[in-house]
C-alpha cells in the first residue's frame, strides 16, 4: 500500500509539472471522451492561468504527501 501511495504522489507531481509548464497542451491531451467529460475539461484549456495555478498546487500537495511518508519499510 505504501508503494502505491508513493507512485500516486509521484504521478501527481509529474502531472502537475507538465500542467504548470504547458497548461493548454496538457489539458487538450485530456479532452478525449464523452461530451460531459470534454465540457468539464474545456474551461481549463480556455483558462491556462487557472490550470497553471491548480497544477502548482498539485505539485505542492504531492511533495507534501511524499515528505509525510515514512521511510520505515515495515509501515
N, C-alpha and C positions, 0 to 999 in steps of 0.2 A: 504494500500500500504506500509506503514511504517513497519508493522508487517512482510509482505512478504520479504522486504529488510533485516530485521533483521534475518529471518530464512535463507535466502540465504547466508548472511555473516557468520552466524554460521556454516552452512553446508560447506562453503569454508574453514573455519578454521579447522573443523574436518577432512575433506578430505585431507587438506594439512598436518596435523599432521600425519595421517596414512601414507601418501605418503612419508613423510620425514623419518619416523621410519622403514617402510617396503616397500621400493620402488619397488622391483621386484615383491613381492607378491601382492602388491596393483595394479600394472599395469596388472598383469596376470588376476586379477579379472575382469578387463575391457576388456579383449581380446576376448570376445564373440561378434558375429555379422557378418556382411558381410565382404568379403575379403578386401574391401577398408578401412574399419574401423580397422580391425586387422593389416593391414600393417601400419596404422597410429600409432597404439599403440605399436607395436613390438619394435621400436627403444628406447622407454622409458624403457621397460623391459630389453633391452640389455645394456642400459647405466644408471645404477642406480644413479650415481652421478649427472647426469643431472636432472633426476627425483627428486632426493632429493633437489637440488637447486631450482627447479621450485616449489616444494611443500613448501619449506620455504618461498619463495616469495609469494605464495598463502596465507599462514598464515599471513604474514606481511600485505598484502593487505586487508585481511578480518578484522584484528584487526584495521587497519587504518580506514576502512569503518565504523565499528561499533563505533569507537571513534568520528566520524564526525556526527553521527546520533543524532538528538535532543531528549531530554528526555520529551519534551513538548507533551502531548497526543493529542493536537489539531493540530499538524503538520503532 
